[in-house]
């Protein structure tokens, strides 16, 4: 067996929190509040994102346990392989890869929205065509491409640089959001009456909340980037769960504050009916002028940067893990000789994202729902895998929470796929999902034979590496000795 490629262990705890928190927030907290309020009303959105945060925290219990036991790149792909075998691991990995790469693309496209609001002339050079009501200009494609190249290069330069950048970006993002929320509360022209009606009156309170809860897998998907980065921790993997909870709590606060600030600044119904390019930007500018807009823009830029940065980390580590398993070409296992990063995976993710600006932002938003599906599937596999690792007599509390996390993941999927659900996937999203599944089936038909012919012990080594394999053998020896001792006691 060839020696497994390994990554440098240089990530500090606060960098890891920043990767998770910054990825979970991204651009959405600053660009989408008006769209969410249109669907659910201010209180419906706030309750939805907070309930979603608590539900995902339950799922994070299973992630924390699995990362503690198996701190290697690949996250959900590795967990599913250990719990349900290689075919299910491929299914999970395929969907998770989709969610990570499209998240990079969505954050890159948010730069276009920002410039469309601030400097429309820059992103309206060289009209090409329209898709779903969104005009495509050559300058938009150039802008998104440059952003992807810059962050791709930064990621190749090393995880230390990436971690430091992410921490700085996340700090500015969090403080900017809190500052905007405080400013809206203290401004003499704002009133709590603007928050009424609290829910979307067309669908009612519960449906309003459920619409937002159903998007929780997408809203908080960045927290599981901790699992992808676990191989590079320079600290004990036992801390992973606490870091996930901290990232999710901060994420729920920022989402809630930005929805509150958007609705607080002006009566929300006239605002959303006007279909603004950037509703939050309009509200902040009307009350605080250029100073407020500068603060909001700084926070939004940090959200975009953390989203691109964090999901490039996760995309490349997932591709590395699947390359190690030989379901992807061996080129993905190559580590940069100088920077010790999975540069082939980073370059591949960036190249795939080059395609997305050509389809327009509306088409990308269809993929958001599909991305939520992929993340919910990842949650389901991870929690179910954790459930299989426990016996009720050994650790009943963890066994219970892994079972509860499995049930919550099924609810997330049900909200997206059960007809009549307030969050039922739109037709374009279902079509896109079907296309991705067909591509995955085709890819498996091409590579599956080689993947399935690898002996289990060899594949274990490829995926887990030598250190974890030794730990597993030691655990198995301890368990076997305990069984022998128990049998002797029963015989006596």
Backbone torsions as a table, in degrees:
resi	resn	phi	psi	omega
1	UNK	NA	137.2	176.9
2	UNK	-71.3	148.7	178.3
3	UNK	-67.1	134.6	-178.6
4	UNK	-70.1	138.4	175.3
5	UNK	-71.6	138.8	-177.4
6	UNK	-126.0	152.5	-179.7
7	UNK	-101.5	158.6	179.3
8	UNK	-71.4	143.1	179.7
9	UNK	-98.4	84.6	-174.9
10	UNK	-126.1	-2.3	-176.5
11	UNK	-75.5	127.4	176.8
12	UNK	-91.0	157.7	-176.7
13	UNK	-55.1	-44.5	-176.2
14	UNK	-71.2	-26.3	173.6
15	UNK	-69.0	-38.7	-178.7
16	UNK	-66.1	-43.4	176.0
17	UNK	-58.6	-41.4	-179.6
18	UNK	-64.9	-38.4	177.3
19	UNK	-62.3	-44.8	-179.0
20	UNK	-69.8	-50.7	-178.3
21	UNK	-63.9	-48.5	-178.3
22	UNK	-63.9	-35.0	177.7
23	UNK	-70.4	-40.5	-179.3
24	UNK	-65.7	-35.8	-179.8
25	UNK	-80.6	-59.1	179.6
26	UNK	54.6	-143.7	-177.5
27	UNK	-85.2	-22.9	-168.3
28	UNK	-59.7	-39.8	-176.4
29	UNK	-62.6	-23.9	-175.6
30	UNK	-106.0	-21.0	-176.5
31	UNK	-102.3	-32.4	-169.5
32	UNK	-99.0	-5.3	-177.7
33	UNK	-51.8	-42.2	-179.8
34	UNK	-63.7	-38.1	178.2
35	UNK	-66.3	-42.5	178.6
36	UNK	-65.9	-42.0	-179.7
37	UNK	-62.7	-37.3	176.8
38	UNK	-58.1	-38.0	-177.0
39	UNK	-79.8	-35.7	-167.9
40	UNK	-131.6	-7.2	-174.2
41	UNK	78.0	158.8	-174.3
42	UNK	-58.1	-51.2	-177.8
43	UNK	-69.2	-34.4	176.7
44	UNK	-59.5	-41.1	179.1
45	UNK	-69.2	-47.3	-176.7
46	UNK	-61.5	-46.6	177.6
47	UNK	-63.7	-38.3	179.8
48	UNK	-62.4	-45.2	-177.8
49	UNK	-71.7	-33.6	179.5
50	UNK	-73.1	-42.2	175.8
51	UNK	-63.4	-42.3	177.7
52	UNK	-58.9	-39.8	178.6
53	UNK	-62.3	-44.1	179.6
54	UNK	-64.8	-40.5	178.7
55	UNK	-64.4	-41.8	179.7
56	UNK	-69.4	-30.2	174.9
57	UNK	-60.9	-37.2	176.7
58	UNK	-63.8	-41.5	176.8
59	UNK	-64.3	-34.3	-179.3
60	UNK	-63.4	-22.6	177.1
61	UNK	-60.3	-43.5	178.3
62	UNK	-67.5	-39.7	177.1
63	UNK	-61.2	-43.8	-179.2
64	UNK	-59.7	-42.8	179.0
65	UNK	-65.4	-45.6	-176.6
66	UNK	-67.2	-38.0	177.3
67	UNK	-65.9	-40.0	179.2
68	UNK	-59.3	-40.1	-177.9
69	UNK	-82.9	-33.5	-173.1
70	UNK	-134.4	71.6	-178.5
71	UNK	-80.3	74.5	178.1
72	UNK	-132.4	157.7	177.0
73	UNK	-61.2	144.4	179.1
74	UNK	120.8	-27.3	174.5
75	UNK	47.8	-115.0	-174.5
76	UNK	-59.0	-35.2	177.7
77	UNK	-60.2	-45.3	179.7
78	UNK	-66.7	-46.1	-178.3
79	UNK	-60.5	-43.1	-178.7
80	UNK	-68.1	-37.6	176.8
81	UNK	-59.7	-44.2	-178.8
82	UNK	-68.9	-33.8	-176.4
83	UNK	-89.1	-35.7	-170.6
84	UNK	-135.5	8.4	173.5
85	UNK	91.8	177.7	-168.0
86	UNK	-74.3	-32.8	-179.1
87	UNK	-68.9	-46.3	176.7
88	UNK	-63.7	-34.3	177.4
89	UNK	-62.2	-40.2	178.5
90	UNK	-64.5	-44.1	179.1
91	UNK	-58.4	-48.5	-179.8
92	UNK	-62.7	-47.7	-179.1
93	UNK	-60.7	-36.4	-179.7
94	UNK	-64.4	-45.3	-179.4
95	UNK	-69.9	-38.6	-179.2
96	UNK	-67.7	-40.0	176.8
97	UNK	-58.5	-42.2	176.8
98	UNK	-58.3	-47.4	-175.7
99	UNK	-65.3	-38.6	-179.2
100	UNK	-68.5	-48.2	-176.0
101	UNK	-66.2	-42.5	179.6
102	UNK	-67.6	-28.2	176.1
103	UNK	-67.4	-37.0	173.4
104	UNK	-60.6	-46.8	-178.0
105	UNK	-63.9	-40.6	-179.6
106	UNK	-64.6	-40.0	177.9
107	UNK	-67.8	-37.3	176.8
108	UNK	-64.5	-38.4	179.6
109	UNK	-68.7	-23.9	178.2
110	UNK	-65.3	-25.5	175.1
111	UNK	-62.1	-37.2	178.1
112	UNK	-63.6	-43.3	179.0
113	UNK	-61.9	-42.0	179.4
114	UNK	-60.7	-47.9	-179.9
115	UNK	-69.2	-30.7	178.3
116	UNK	-64.3	-29.8	178.2
117	UNK	-84.3	-43.8	-174.2
118	UNK	-85.1	-47.4	-175.7
119	UNK	-134.3	70.5	-174.4
120	UNK	-58.0	-30.5	-178.0
121	UNK	-63.7	-29.7	-177.8
122	UNK	-70.3	-37.6	-176.6
123	UNK	-97.7	14.9	177.4
124	UNK	-126.2	45.9	176.8
125	UNK	-112.4	125.4	177.2
126	UNK	79.1	60.2	179.0
127	UNK	-56.5	136.5	-178.1
128	UNK	-117.3	-55.7	-178.4
129	UNK	-169.9	179.9	178.9
130	UNK	-126.8	143.1	175.0
131	UNK	-132.8	121.0	177.6
132	UNK	53.4	39.5	177.1
133	UNK	83.0	2.1	179.3
134	UNK	-105.9	122.1	179.9
135	UNK	-79.1	132.5	179.8
136	UNK	-101.5	123.7	177.4
137	UNK	-117.4	149.4	179.8
138	UNK	-61.9	-35.4	-179.3
139	UNK	-65.1	-30.9	176.5
140	UNK	-64.3	-42.8	-179.3
141	UNK	-65.1	-41.4	179.2
142	UNK	-62.6	-44.4	-177.6
143	UNK	-62.0	-48.8	180.0
144	UNK	-64.8	-38.0	-179.6
145	UNK	-64.5	-42.9	178.9
146	UNK	-61.2	-44.1	-179.9
147	UNK	-60.6	-42.7	-179.6
148	UNK	-65.0	-40.3	179.5
149	UNK	-65.1	-43.8	-178.6
150	UNK	-60.5	-48.3	-177.4
151	UNK	-75.5	-29.8	173.6
152	UNK	-62.1	-44.0	179.3
153	UNK	-64.5	-42.4	179.0
154	UNK	-61.2	-39.0	178.9
155	UNK	-67.7	-37.4	177.7
156	UNK	-64.9	-33.5	-177.5
157	UNK	-64.3	-17.5	174.9
158	UNK	136.4	150.6	-177.9
159	UNK	-70.1	-24.3	176.8
160	UNK	-64.6	-46.8	176.4
161	UNK	-62.3	-44.2	-179.9
162	UNK	-60.9	-44.9	-178.9
163	UNK	-63.4	-43.1	178.9
164	UNK	-64.7	-45.7	178.1
165	UNK	-58.3	-44.8	-176.7
166	UNK	-63.1	-38.6	-180.0
167	UNK	-66.3	-43.6	178.5
168	UNK	-63.7	-47.6	-180.0
169	UNK	-59.6	-45.1	-176.7
170	UNK	-66.3	-37.3	178.7
171	UNK	-63.3	-46.5	178.6
172	UNK	-63.3	-40.8	179.4
173	UNK	-59.0	-51.4	-176.2
174	UNK	-63.6	-48.5	-179.0
175	UNK	-65.2	-36.0	177.5
176	UNK	-63.4	-43.8	179.3
177	UNK	-64.0	-44.4	179.5
178	UNK	-63.3	-41.3	178.7
179	UNK	-61.2	-41.0	178.6
180	UNK	-65.4	-42.0	179.5
181	UNK	-62.6	-43.1	178.7
182	UNK	-65.6	-41.5	179.4
183	UNK	-61.1	-40.8	179.1
184	UNK	-65.7	-37.0	-179.4
185	UNK	-67.9	-39.0	-174.6
186	UNK	-88.3	-13.8	-176.3
187	UNK	-65.8	135.0	-176.2
188	UNK	-66.8	-20.7	-177.3
189	UNK	-93.9	1.8	177.8
190	UNK	-97.7	157.0	-179.5
191	UNK	-151.7	147.2	178.4
192	UNK	-67.0	-16.6	176.9
193	UNK	-63.4	-23.6	178.6
194	UNK	-66.5	-17.8	-179.3
195	UNK	-79.9	-4.5	-179.0
196	UNK	-99.6	145.4	-6.7
197	UNK	-67.9	147.9	-173.6
198	UNK	-70.1	-28.6	-176.8
199	UNK	-124.9	168.9	172.8
200	UNK	-72.0	111.2	-174.4
201	UNK	-67.6	-18.5	-179.5
202	UNK	-72.9	-28.5	-175.9
203	UNK	-119.5	-11.1	177.4
204	UNK	89.9	170.5	-173.0
205	UNK	-64.5	-53.3	-175.5
206	UNK	-64.4	-42.6	179.3
207	UNK	-64.3	-37.3	177.4
208	UNK	-59.6	-44.6	179.8
209	UNK	-66.2	-43.9	-176.7
210	UNK	-65.0	-33.1	177.4
211	UNK	-57.7	-41.1	-178.7
212	UNK	-79.1	-40.6	178.4
213	UNK	-56.7	-37.4	-178.9
214	UNK	-63.1	-24.4	179.8
215	UNK	-89.2	-0.4	-177.7
216	UNK	-55.2	-38.8	177.0
217	UNK	-57.6	-36.0	177.5
218	UNK	-77.1	-44.3	-175.9
219	UNK	-60.3	-39.8	-173.8
220	UNK	-109.5	14.0	-173.8
221	UNK	-60.2	-24.3	-178.5
222	UNK	-65.6	-20.4	-177.5
223	UNK	-61.8	-32.4	-178.2
224	UNK	-77.4	-0.5	171.6
225	UNK	-63.5	-20.9	175.3
226	UNK	-59.0	-39.3	178.9
227	UNK	-63.9	-38.8	-179.5
228	UNK	-68.1	-32.8	-177.1
229	UNK	-90.7	0.9	-170.2
230	UNK	-63.2	-28.6	179.5
231	UNK	-64.9	-20.1	-175.2
232	UNK	-104.5	10.1	175.8
233	UNK	-62.3	138.7	169.2
234	UNK	-103.4	23.2	-179.6
235	UNK	-142.6	173.9	-177.2
236	UNK	-66.0	135.3	178.6
237	UNK	-67.5	-10.5	177.3
238	UNK	-64.4	-21.8	-179.8
239	UNK	-78.7	-8.5	-171.4
240	UNK	-58.2	-42.6	-177.2
241	UNK	-62.3	-45.1	179.3
242	UNK	-61.5	-38.5	179.7
243	UNK	-66.8	-37.5	177.2
244	UNK	-63.5	-45.0	-179.5
245	UNK	-62.7	-42.3	178.5
246	UNK	-61.7	-43.7	179.5
247	UNK	-64.4	-41.4	-179.8
248	UNK	-67.7	-40.3	179.2
249	UNK	-63.3	-45.3	178.5
250	UNK	-64.4	-37.1	177.7
251	UNK	-63.3	-45.1	178.8
252	UNK	-62.0	-37.2	178.6
253	UNK	-64.4	-47.9	-176.8
254	UNK	-65.4	-44.6	177.5
255	UNK	-57.6	-47.5	-177.3
256	UNK	-64.0	-43.8	-178.4
257	UNK	-62.7	-41.7	-177.3
258	UNK	-71.9	-34.0	174.2
259	UNK	-66.9	-45.0	177.6
260	UNK	-58.9	-45.6	-177.5
261	UNK	-64.5	-39.6	-179.5
262	UNK	-65.1	-43.9	-178.1
263	UNK	-77.1	-30.4	-177.0
264	UNK	-69.6	-30.8	-172.5
265	UNK	-75.5	-20.5	-177.9
266	UNK	-163.2	154.4	174.7
267	UNK	-53.6	123.9	-167.1
268	UNK	-75.4	-29.8	-177.4
269	UNK	-65.4	-49.1	174.8
270	UNK	-61.1	-34.3	-179.8
271	UNK	-61.7	-51.1	-175.5
272	UNK	-72.9	-29.1	178.7
273	UNK	-67.6	-24.7	178.6
274	UNK	-76.9	-8.9	179.5
275	UNK	49.8	61.5	-177.5
276	UNK	-70.5	154.2	174.5
277	UNK	-62.9	-41.9	-179.2
278	UNK	-145.1	91.0	-174.3
279	UNK	-59.6	-44.8	179.9
280	UNK	-62.1	-39.4	177.9
281	UNK	-62.5	-41.3	178.4
282	UNK	-61.5	-44.8	-177.5
283	UNK	-65.0	-47.7	-178.0
284	UNK	-64.6	-41.0	-179.3
285	UNK	-66.1	-39.1	-178.4
286	UNK	-64.9	-28.7	-176.8
287	UNK	-98.3	-35.5	-172.8
288	UNK	-118.9	0.2	177.4
289	UNK	64.1	-150.7	-175.3
290	UNK	-67.5	-29.0	178.9
291	UNK	-64.2	-48.0	177.9
292	UNK	-63.3	-40.1	-179.8
293	UNK	-64.2	-37.9	178.5
294	UNK	-64.2	-42.1	178.6
295	UNK	-64.6	-44.9	179.6
296	UNK	-64.5	-41.7	180.0
297	UNK	-63.9	-40.3	178.0
298	UNK	-61.8	-44.6	179.2
299	UNK	-64.6	-42.5	179.0
300	UNK	-62.8	-44.7	178.8
301	UNK	-59.1	-41.7	178.2
302	UNK	-64.0	-38.5	177.6
303	UNK	-63.6	-41.4	177.4
304	UNK	-63.9	-45.9	-177.5
305	UNK	-64.0	-42.7	-179.6
306	UNK	-66.9	-34.7	178.6
307	UNK	-66.1	-48.6	179.1
308	UNK	-62.1	-47.6	-177.0
309	UNK	-60.6	-53.2	-175.0
310	UNK	-64.0	-42.4	-177.3
311	UNK	-78.4	-21.0	170.1
312	UNK	-68.0	-38.7	174.4
313	UNK	-57.6	-50.6	-175.5
314	UNK	-68.9	-41.9	179.7
315	UNK	-58.6	-47.7	-176.7
316	UNK	-67.3	-36.0	179.6
317	UNK	-72.4	-34.2	175.6
318	UNK	-67.0	-43.1	177.9
319	UNK	-63.7	-36.2	175.8
320	UNK	-60.9	-46.8	-178.7
321	UNK	-63.5	-42.8	-179.7
322	UNK	-71.3	-29.0	172.8
323	UNK	-67.6	-41.5	176.7
324	UNK	-58.6	-36.9	-179.4
325	UNK	-78.3	-4.9	178.2
326	UNK	70.2	15.6	171.9
327	UNK	-84.2	-18.6	170.8
328	UNK	-115.6	161.4	179.7
329	UNK	-55.3	148.9	-177.4
330	UNK	-62.6	-17.8	179.3
331	UNK	-58.0	-29.8	-179.1
332	UNK	-69.4	-13.4	179.0
333	UNK	-87.6	-6.6	-177.8
334	UNK	-70.8	137.7	178.6
335	UNK	-110.7	135.6	-178.7
336	UNK	-57.5	128.1	-174.2
337	UNK	-61.1	-28.9	-178.2
338	UNK	-97.5	-47.6	-172.5
339	UNK	-94.3	-10.4	177.4
340	UNK	58.1	43.5	177.1
341	UNK	-121.0	154.3	177.7
342	UNK	-76.5	74.1	-168.8
343	UNK	-66.7	-29.6	179.1
344	UNK	-65.5	-41.9	178.0
345	UNK	-65.4	-39.2	178.6
346	UNK	-64.2	-47.1	-179.7
347	UNK	-62.6	-41.0	180.0
348	UNK	-62.8	-45.5	179.5
349	UNK	-61.3	-41.1	179.1
350	UNK	-64.6	-43.7	-179.1
351	UNK	-63.6	-42.0	177.5
352	UNK	-60.9	-40.4	-179.3
353	UNK	-70.2	-20.7	175.2
354	UNK	-57.5	-28.6	-175.6
355	UNK	-73.3	-34.8	-167.3
356	UNK	-64.1	-36.4	-179.7
357	UNK	-62.2	-19.9	-180.0
358	UNK	-71.7	-14.2	-177.8
359	UNK	-101.9	-4.3	176.4
360	UNK	83.5	159.8	-175.2
361	UNK	-70.6	-34.9	-178.6
362	UNK	-63.0	-41.0	177.8
363	UNK	-64.2	-36.2	177.8
364	UNK	-66.7	-35.3	179.4
365	UNK	-66.0	-27.7	173.4
366	UNK	-62.6	-33.6	-178.5
367	UNK	-72.7	-21.8	179.1
368	UNK	-55.7	-47.5	179.3
369	UNK	-62.0	-41.1	177.9
370	UNK	-63.8	-37.9	177.5
371	UNK	-63.6	-41.5	177.0
372	UNK	-59.2	-35.8	177.2
373	UNK	-63.4	-46.7	-179.8
374	UNK	-62.0	-40.3	-179.9
375	UNK	-68.9	-40.0	178.2
376	UNK	-62.1	-37.8	176.5
377	UNK	-64.4	-41.1	177.4
378	UNK	-62.2	-43.6	176.9
379	UNK	-58.6	-45.2	-177.4
380	UNK	-61.2	-47.7	-179.2
381	UNK	-64.4	-40.6	-178.1
382	UNK	-65.3	-46.5	-179.5
383	UNK	-66.3	-40.5	179.1
384	UNK	-66.5	-36.6	177.5
385	UNK	-66.4	-42.5	177.3
386	UNK	-61.6	-38.7	179.0
387	UNK	-59.2	-38.6	-177.8
388	UNK	-72.0	-17.9	-177.7
389	UNK	-83.4	-12.9	-175.7
390	UNK	-112.0	148.4	167.7
391	UNK	-106.6	146.4	-177.9
392	UNK	-57.9	-34.7	-179.4
393	UNK	-76.4	-22.5	-176.6
394	UNK	-82.5	-50.1	-178.4
395	UNK	-150.8	78.9	-173.9
396	UNK	-62.3	-31.4	-177.7
397	UNK	-67.6	-47.9	178.6
398	UNK	-65.4	-38.1	177.2
399	UNK	-59.5	-44.2	-179.8
400	UNK	-64.0	-46.4	-176.9
401	UNK	-69.5	-32.3	175.2
402	UNK	-67.9	-35.8	175.4
403	UNK	-67.5	-41.8	178.5
404	UNK	-64.3	-40.6	177.0
405	UNK	-62.6	-37.2	176.1
406	UNK	-62.5	-43.9	179.6
407	UNK	-64.2	-41.5	178.8
408	UNK	-62.8	-40.8	178.6
409	UNK	-62.5	-38.6	177.1
410	UNK	-65.5	-36.4	176.5
411	UNK	-64.0	-43.1	177.2
412	UNK	-57.2	-45.4	179.5
413	UNK	-65.9	-40.0	179.8
414	UNK	-62.0	-40.7	178.8
415	UNK	-61.5	-27.9	-178.6
416	UNK	-87.2	-25.6	-169.9
417	UNK	-118.6	-15.3	-179.8
418	UNK	-80.0	120.3	179.0
419	UNK	-57.5	138.8	-177.5
420	UNK	93.3	-14.5	176.2
421	UNK	-65.7	143.1	179.2
422	UNK	-63.6	-17.7	-179.4
423	UNK	-110.9	19.1	-178.9
424	UNK	-56.7	134.8	-175.7
425	UNK	-59.9	137.9	176.0
426	UNK	-71.5	159.0	-177.0
427	UNK	-55.9	-45.5	178.8
428	UNK	-59.6	-36.3	179.4
429	UNK	-68.2	-39.8	178.0
430	UNK	-64.8	-39.6	178.3
431	UNK	-63.9	-45.5	178.8
432	UNK	-61.9	-40.2	179.1
433	UNK	-64.0	-43.4	178.1
434	UNK	-60.6	-40.3	179.2
435	UNK	-63.7	-42.5	-179.7
436	UNK	-64.8	-38.3	178.1
437	UNK	-64.3	-42.3	179.1
438	UNK	-62.8	-41.1	177.1
439	UNK	-62.8	-41.2	178.6
440	UNK	-63.3	-41.0	177.3
441	UNK	-63.0	-44.6	179.3
442	UNK	-61.7	-44.1	-179.5
443	UNK	-62.8	-39.0	-179.9
444	UNK	-67.9	-37.8	178.4
445	UNK	-62.4	-32.1	-179.2
446	UNK	-77.8	-41.4	-171.7
447	UNK	-108.9	-11.2	-172.0
448	UNK	-63.8	-34.4	-177.2
449	UNK	-62.1	-47.1	179.0
450	UNK	-62.6	-41.5	-179.3
451	UNK	-61.1	-44.3	-176.1
452	UNK	-77.4	-18.6	-178.4
453	UNK	-85.0	-9.9	178.7
454	UNK	-70.5	126.4	177.4
455	UNK	-57.2	147.2	-174.7
456	UNK	-58.7	-43.8	-178.7
457	UNK	-62.8	-38.3	178.2
458	UNK	-67.1	-43.1	-179.8
459	UNK	-66.3	-37.7	174.9
460	UNK	-56.2	-44.3	-179.4
461	UNK	-66.5	-43.7	179.5
462	UNK	-57.9	-43.0	-173.2
463	UNK	-82.6	-41.8	-171.4
464	UNK	-95.5	-27.1	-178.1
465	UNK	84.4	169.6	-172.2
466	UNK	-69.4	-41.9	-175.7
467	UNK	-62.1	-48.4	-177.9
468	UNK	-70.9	-33.2	176.4
469	UNK	-61.0	-40.5	178.4
470	UNK	-64.0	-43.1	178.6
471	UNK	-61.5	-43.5	179.9
472	UNK	-62.4	-41.3	179.5
473	UNK	-65.2	-38.9	177.6
474	UNK	-64.3	-41.2	178.5
475	UNK	-63.7	-41.9	179.3
476	UNK	-63.3	-38.9	179.0
477	UNK	-65.1	-41.5	177.7
478	UNK	-63.0	-45.5	179.6
479	UNK	-62.6	-41.4	179.7
480	UNK	-64.8	-40.7	178.9
481	UNK	-66.1	-36.0	177.4
482	UNK	-64.9	-39.1	178.1
483	UNK	-64.7	-41.8	178.8
484	UNK	-62.3	-45.5	179.1
485	UNK	-61.4	-40.3	179.5
486	UNK	-64.8	-41.2	178.9
487	UNK	-63.8	-40.0	178.4
488	UNK	-62.8	-42.0	-179.9
489	UNK	-63.7	-38.9	179.3
490	UNK	-67.3	-37.0	178.9
491	UNK	-67.2	-38.0	179.6
492	UNK	-71.3	NA	NA
